[in-house]
Amino acid sequence: MKTLVLLPLTLCCLLCIPLIGSNWDAFGADNNKQQRNNSDASPDLQGAWSSSEINDAGEKITITTIVMDGYLAETFYNEKSNAFVKTFGGSWVVKDSMISLTREFSSNDSASIGKTRHLIFDLRGDTITFKGNDKIWTRIDDGKKGALNGAWLISGRERDGNMIRRAPSARKTMKILSDSRFQWIAYNTDTGKFFGTGGGTYSAENGTYTEHIEFFSRDNSRVGASLSFQYDVKENEWHHRGLSSKGSPIYEIWSPRIMPQKEE
């Protein structure tokens, strides 16, 4: 996909939120040394990142974040039990070391939809930390090599042999991919309603796109499954054919997302 101007900058934003937890207040941007370091490194921020935390039961919760094309999706899940915990995401902008996130979806906090928060980050090589929290995020990939990397919205689906096109609306199904990780999310930006999500790792080679599921909000029994599809990119749209997780034939078209300020 064509990389947008703000794309690499947005990655930082995404990582801030889980690190700070409930503290979403802006810290201010008066640390000049930190600003110089991060503005120089901003082109390296996009891609996928990971961290973890321990829940109240003493279990490790994995956190993965994908940031591409000005959007991000972040998910918490238990790899040992396959339990989905939560996900959230939206659009980002960055100025110097200040990150601003506007939430589009949240599985557990619909009241946060549409709200923007600001945080300060510190990028050092392939790790990121955030002011006010000692959690460390580690790079998984840089989001620059995948054939399908980017943020996509479903724009067409075949029904009874006819391709039905979907006009842009508040009801969205987004898929976001870095070089190695994918996540889809279904939600409504007007009502704040969250419908579901799933994700994990993927490969896309020689016209075959394969997903390896690591979390699934609707049915964690599907974790560990792999699904393969045929794919092609025609006129900047992703054509996706195969069988769904339920075994039903599907043919979908996905269109690239554009930055929020350019959306109708």
C-alpha positions in Angstrom: 0.0 0.0 0.0 1.0 3.6 -0.5 2.5 4.9 2.8 0.8 8.0 4.1 2.7 10.9 5.6 1.5 10.4 9.1 1.7 6.6 9.0 5.1 6.1 10.7 4.4 8.6 13.3 1.2 7.0 14.5 2.9 3.8 15.8 4.0 5.5 19.0 0.6 6.6 20.0 -0.8 3.2 20.0 1.7 1.8 22.4 1.1 4.6 25.0 -2.3 3.7 26.1 -1.9 0.3 27.7 1.3 1.4 29.3 -0.3 4.2 31.1 -3.4 2.2 32.0 -6.1 4.5 33.4 -3.8 7.6 33.4 -4.7 9.2 30.1 -3.8 12.8 31.0 -1.5 14.7 28.8 2.0 15.1 30.2 3.0 18.2 28.2 5.9 18.3 25.7 8.6 20.3 27.4 11.3 17.7 27.3 13.5 19.1 24.5 16.1 16.3 24.5 13.3 13.6 24.3 11.7 15.6 21.4 14.9 15.7 19.4 15.5 12.0 19.8 12.0 10.9 18.8 11.5 13.3 15.9 14.7 11.9 14.3 13.5 8.3 14.8 9.8 8.8 13.8 10.1 7.1 10.4 10.9 3.9 12.2 7.8 3.7 14.3 5.3 1.9 12.2 4.7 -1.9 12.3 3.9 -4.3 15.1 4.9 -4.2 18.7 4.5 -6.4 21.8 4.5 -6.2 25.5 2.8 -8.1 28.4 1.4 -7.7 31.9 0.3 -9.9 34.8 -3.4 -10.1 35.7 -4.9 -10.4 39.1 -4.7 -14.2 38.9 -1.0 -14.1 38.3 -1.3 -15.0 34.6 0.7 -13.5 31.8 -1.4 -11.4 29.4 0.2 -10.8 26.0 -0.4 -7.4 24.4 0.1 -6.9 20.6 -0.3 -3.7 18.7 -0.4 -3.1 15.0 0.1 0.5 13.7 -0.2 1.2 10.0 -1.5 4.0 7.7 -2.5 6.2 10.6 -4.5 3.6 12.4 -3.8 1.0 15.1 -5.3 -2.0 16.8 -4.2 -3.2 20.2 -5.2 -6.4 21.9 -4.8 -8.2 25.2 -5.1 -12.0 25.4 -4.0 -15.0 27.4 -1.8 -17.3 25.3 -2.0 -20.1 27.8 -5.8 -20.3 28.2 -6.6 -18.8 24.7 -8.9 -16.3 26.5 -9.5 -12.9 24.8 -9.3 -10.0 27.2 -9.9 -6.8 25.3 -9.1 -4.7 22.3 -9.2 -1.0 21.4 -7.9 1.3 18.7 -8.4 4.2 16.3 -6.5 6.9 14.6 -3.3 8.7 15.6 -1.2 11.8 15.1 2.2 12.6 16.5 4.0 15.9 17.0 7.5 15.6 18.3 7.2 13.3 21.3 3.5 14.0 21.9 1.1 11.3 20.7 -2.6 11.9 20.3 -5.0 8.9 20.0 -8.7 9.2 18.9 -10.5 6.0 19.7 -12.8 4.4 17.1 -13.5 1.1 18.9 -13.2 -0.5 22.3 -14.4 -3.9 23.4 -14.9 -2.9 27.0 -15.3 0.9 27.1 -17.8 2.3 24.6 -17.7 5.7 26.5 -14.2 6.3 25.3 -15.2 6.3 21.6 -14.5 9.6 19.9 -12.3 10.9 22.7 -8.7 12.0 22.1 -5.9 11.5 24.6 -2.2 12.7 24.6 0.9 10.9 25.8 4.7 11.2 25.6 6.9 8.4 24.3 10.6 7.6 24.2 11.8 5.5 21.3 15.2 3.8 21.6 16.1 1.4 18.8 13.5 -1.3 18.7 11.9 -0.5 22.1 9.5 2.1 23.2 8.5 3.3 26.7 6.0 5.9 27.9 6.3 8.6 30.5 4.7 7.5 33.8 5.0 3.8 33.2 7.9 1.3 33.2 6.4 -1.1 30.7 8.6 -1.8 27.7 7.3 -2.4 24.1 9.5 -4.4 21.7 9.3 -4.3 18.0 7.9 -7.4 16.1 8.3 -6.0 12.6 8.7 -2.6 10.9 5.6 -2.7 8.6 7.6 -2.0 5.5 7.8 -5.4 3.6 4.4 -7.1 3.6 2.5 -7.4 0.3 -0.8 -6.5 2.2 0.4 -4.4 5.0 -1.7 -1.4 5.9 -5.2 -0.5 7.1 -8.2 -1.8 5.1 -12.0 -1.5 5.2 -14.3 -4.1 3.7 -16.0 -2.5 0.7 -17.6 -5.4 -1.1 -18.9 -9.0 -0.5 -20.3 -11.5 -2.9 -23.9 -12.7 -2.2 -25.7 -15.2 -4.4 -23.1 -14.7 -7.1 -23.3 -10.9 -7.1 -20.7 -8.6 -5.6 -22.5 -6.1 -3.3 -20.6 -3.0 -2.7 -20.7 -1.3 0.7 -20.8 2.5 1.0 -18.7 4.2 3.8 -20.7 4.3 7.0 -20.4 4.2 10.8 -20.6 0.4 10.7 -17.1 -0.6 9.9 -15.1 -3.8 9.5 -11.4 -2.9 9.4 -8.5 -5.2 8.9 -5.0 -4.0 9.8 -1.8 -5.8 8.9 1.9 -5.2 9.5 4.5 -7.4 7.9 3.7 -10.4 10.0 0.6 -9.7 12.1 -3.1 -9.1 11.3 -6.3 -8.2 13.1 -9.8 -7.6 12.0 -12.3 -5.6 14.0 -16.1 -5.0 13.5 -17.6 -1.9 15.2 -19.9 1.1 14.9 -18.3 4.5 15.4 -21.7 6.2 16.0 -23.1 3.9 18.6 -19.8 2.7 20.1 -21.0 -0.9 19.7 -18.2 -3.5 19.3 -19.1 -6.6 17.3 -16.0 -8.8 17.4 -12.3 -9.2 16.5 -9.7 -11.8 15.7 -6.1 -11.9 14.8 -2.6 -13.4 15.0 0.1 -13.9 12.4 -0.2 -14.3 8.7 1.8 -14.9 5.5 1.0 -13.7 1.9 3.0 -15.4 -0.8 2.4 -16.4 -4.4 -1.3 -15.4 -4.3 -2.0 -17.4 -1.1 -2.9 -15.5 2.1 -2.8 -17.7 5.3 -4.0 -16.5 8.8 -2.8 -18.2 12.0 -5.3 -17.3 14.7 -4.0 -16.3 18.2 -7.1 -14.7 19.6 -10.8 -14.6 18.7 -13.3 -12.7 20.7 -16.4 -14.7 19.7 -15.0 -18.2 20.1 -11.6 -19.0 21.6 -11.9 -22.6 20.5 -10.7 -21.3 17.1 -7.4 -20.2 18.5 -4.6 -22.3 16.9 -6.5 -22.7 13.6 -5.0 -21.7 10.2 -7.1 -20.5 7.3 -5.8 -20.0 3.8 -7.3 -17.9 1.0 -6.5 -16.7 -2.5 -5.7 -13.1 -2.7 -5.0 -10.5 -5.4 -4.5 -6.7 -5.4 -6.4 -5.1 -8.3 -6.5 -1.3 -8.8 -5.3 -0.9 -5.2 -8.1 -3.1 -3.8 -7.6 -6.5 -2.0 -9.6 -9.3 -3.5 -10.0 -12.1 -0.9 -11.5 -15.6 -1.7 -11.8 -18.8 0.3 -13.6 -20.4 3.1 -14.6 -18.6 6.3 -13.8 -20.0 9.8 -17.2 -21.6 9.7 -16.5 -23.3 6.3 -18.6 -21.0 4.2 -17.3 -19.8 0.8 -16.5 -16.1 0.8 -15.4 -13.5 -1.8 -14.6 -10.1 -0.3 -13.1 -6.8 -1.5 -11.1 -4.6 0.9 -10.2 -1.0 0.1 -7.3 1.0 1.7 -8.3 3.3 4.6 -7.5 7.0 4.3 -6.6 9.4 7.0 -9.5 10.6 9.1 -9.3 14.2 7.9 -9.8 12.9 4.3 -12.8 10.7 5.0 -16.2 11.8 3.9 
